Amino acid sequence: VECGAPGCTSPGTKKCSRCGKEAYCSADCQRKAWSSHKLVCQSANTAESELRECMRQGKLYSARRKLPECGKLSAKLSEEIEDLVAMGVHSEIIDGALRCESVGDMGKGYVAARALTAGEALLFDTSFLFAPCDGSQAPHFLMAEKLAKRLAGGARRRSAKADTQADFFYNTVRALPLKGNMDRSSVESAKLDDDMREQMLICSIVEGSALYCSEELNYMALFPAAAYFNHSCVPNARVESSRSTLIVRASEDIDAGQEVLISYLPPA
């Protein structure tokens, strides 16, 4: 390969570290050529850059899938991914499998955006709240208390994580369906002080949307994206979840346009 500097015919033995495409015989030739090369030079599309782009978009399932391609960087990148998982604000519809849309009397639900295959991963979600369900207090009360503490005392001013979680609560979690599709206005207009009304709303959201954790049977967790799956006693998809993450998989082949349903019941 000939040196990329204009007028130089020496072999190009040193590749541009940014794009990895152009080669030069020396650092001096590379400097001389930079004024023209910078117009076309683009960062190489490495496994690490692809993984970091997935992280930037909150696509943590896809980021995890790319870890084996990152060699020695895998351990460090895995820690960064798990930090994002712990935020509890990221979810991913995998490979365009689903659409969330109106499904009639049940309000919103997920339908297959394309033909789905049995065993295929459809949605990845992270837990915004979790609590044990084998204690003396109901898990939805425990989760509501945990959220109140998370939002109280000026935490948003002291922590970027708390600020992100608070934004996510007000923009996303607060809009989730209430228990039994209760009319939201009946809670918001209740003659209670502001703190009690907010606590009642949170309890109704959590009680209506939290799911049992299939891999940690003594826990329930609130997975905001997964909350829009509707229930069936004969579901065509299954939940695989811990107190931190959830994956919904197709239990059978599902036609495009068909609603994807899970079971809300505790794992047998």
N, C-alpha and C positions, 0 to 999 in steps of 0.2 A: 504494500500500500504506500503510495507516494504522499509526502508531507502535504498538508492542506493549506499551507501558507502560499500565497500567490508568488510565482517565480521560483519556488524551491522544489528541487527534484530529488532531494534526499528521502530515504525511506521514513515513513511515518511510524514511529515505534511507541509513541506516547499518546494514548487516547484521551480525548476531552473527558474529564471526570464528571461533567454534568450530563451530557447526552450519550457519551460512550460511542458516538458514531464517527466523528471526525478525528483524525490522527495527525500528529506533528512529530518532527524530528527533534525538536527542542522546545524548552519553555519560551525562548526568545521568539521563535516562529509562531508559537501559539499566541503570544501577546500581540504580535504584528497583525495576526489574522482576526483578532477578537472583534474589531469594529464591524466587520462584515458577518462573522460567524454568529455573533450574539443575536442577530436578527432571526436566525433559524434554529438556534440552540434551544432545546427543550429538555427538561429533566427526564432521565431514563425511567421507564415505567417498570420499576422493580417490584418484587413481591412486597417489600416493606412499604413502598409508596402506595401500592394498591390497598394494603391492609389499613394504613393510616387514613386513606380516603374513606374506607368503610367505617372506621371509627368516627371520623368527622361527621358522617351522615347518620351516625347512630345505628348502623347495621352491624350489630355485634355478633350475630350468628355467622354472617359472612366473614367477619374479621377472624373469628375463631377458626373457621375452615381454612383460612390462609396461613395460619401459624406454622404448620409443618414446612412451608416453603421458605421460611425466614431464617432457617439455620440457627446460628449462635444468638441471634437477636430474639428468638422465640420466647425465652424466659422473661425478658424485660417487657416485651410487647404483651405477653399474657398478663402480667401484673397491671399494665395500663388498661387492658380490656376489662379486667375484673374490677378495677376502680370505677369504670363507667357502668358496669353491671350493678355495683353497689349504690349508684345514684338512684336507680329504680325509675328512670324516666325514659328509657329507650325500648323500642319494640321494632320488629321487622316482619313484614309479609315476605315470605321467602320465595324467590324466583317468580314473582308475580302470580302466586297461586290463588289469591283471594281478592274479593271486593267487599267493602263494608257498605251496605245500602239498606234502604227500606225494604222490609219483608212482610208488609201487611200489618195485621193486628199485633204482632210481636215488636213493632217498632223497627229498630235497626238490627241487622244480623249480617253474617258473612255468607257469601255465595262463592262458588268456585268460578274463578275468572277464566279457567281453561280446564280441560280434562285432567283430573288428578288420579294418581296411582296409589294403591294401597301401600301404606308404610311411608309415604312421602311426607317430609316435614313442611308444614304450611305456614305456621306463625311462631315467632320467637318473641317472648316478652320478659320483662324484668319486673320484680316485685317492688311496688311502691310502699307497701306495708305488709307486715306479717305478725302473727301472734299464735301462741299455743291454744289449742282447742280442747285440752284435757284438764284445765284447771277450774277453779271455783268461779272465775269471771268469764262471761261470754267473749269470744275473740273479737267481735265487732266493737265492744266497749274498750277492750285493750288497745285495738288499733286506733280508735278515735282519740284515746288518751295520748298515745304515742305521737300522733300527728299534731295534737294541740301543743305538746311540749316542743316539737320540732319547729313550729311556727312562732312560738312565743319568745318573749324576752329579747327582741332585737337580734335574733340569730341571723337574719338576712344581711344585716350590716357587717357581721363578723365573719361570715363564711360564704364563699362563692357556691359551695355545694348546697347549703341551706337556701340560698337565694334561687338557685335553679330549681330545687324541689318545690319551693313555694310558688314560683311561676307555673310550674307544671300542675300543681294542685289547683290553682285558680283557673288555669286555662283548659285543663283536660279532666282531671279527676272529679272536680266539682260538677262537671256536666254528665257524669255517668248516671245510668238509671238507678232509681231508688227501689227499695224492697217492694216486691209485688207491683212494680210499675206505679207506685204511689204518685199522686199528683204533686209535683214539686211546689206549686203555689200554696198548697195547704200547709206545708212546712214553713215556707218563707213568710207566710202571713200569720203564723201562730203568735199568740200574745205571750211572748217570752222575751227575756233580755237577749241582746245580740249574741253573747257567748253561748247561751243555752240553745238558741235557735241554730247556731252554726254546729254545735255538738250534735244536735238531733239530726241535722242534715247529713253530717259525716257518718253517723251510725247507720242511717238509712241507706246511704251509698254502699258502705262496707258490707252490711248485712245482705244487701241485694246483689252484690257483685263479687265478693270474695269466694275463692274456690279452695277446696281441700287439696293439700299437697300429696301427690301420689307417692312420692319417694320419702316423705317425712310425715307419716300418717297422723301425728299429733299436732300438726300445724295447719293453719289456713293462711292464705295470702291474697292480697289484692293485686291483680295483674290488669292494669287499665285497658290495654288493647284487647285482651282475651275476654273482658267483661261483656263484649258485644256478641259473643257466641250465644245462641239460644240452646235451651235444653231439650233433650229427647230421651225417653226411656229406651229407645232403640237408636243410639247415636251412630253416625257414620264417620266420626273422628274421635280420637282419644287424647287425653291430657297426660303429659309426662312432666311433673313439676316437683321442685324443691321449694324451700322458703325464699329462694333468690331468683330462680329462673323457671320458665315454662316453655315447653314446646307442644304444639298441637300437631298431631299426625293424622293423616287419613287412615281410617280402619278398613276401608274398602275402596274400590275404584269409584270415583264420583264424577258425574257428567258436568260439563261446563254449564253454569247457570243454576245448578242445584244448590240448595242451602246446605251449608256445612254445620252439623249439630254435634254438641258434646253432651255428656251427662254431668249434672251438678252434684250427684250423689257421692257420698264418701266412697273411696276405693274399697272394693270387697276384700 
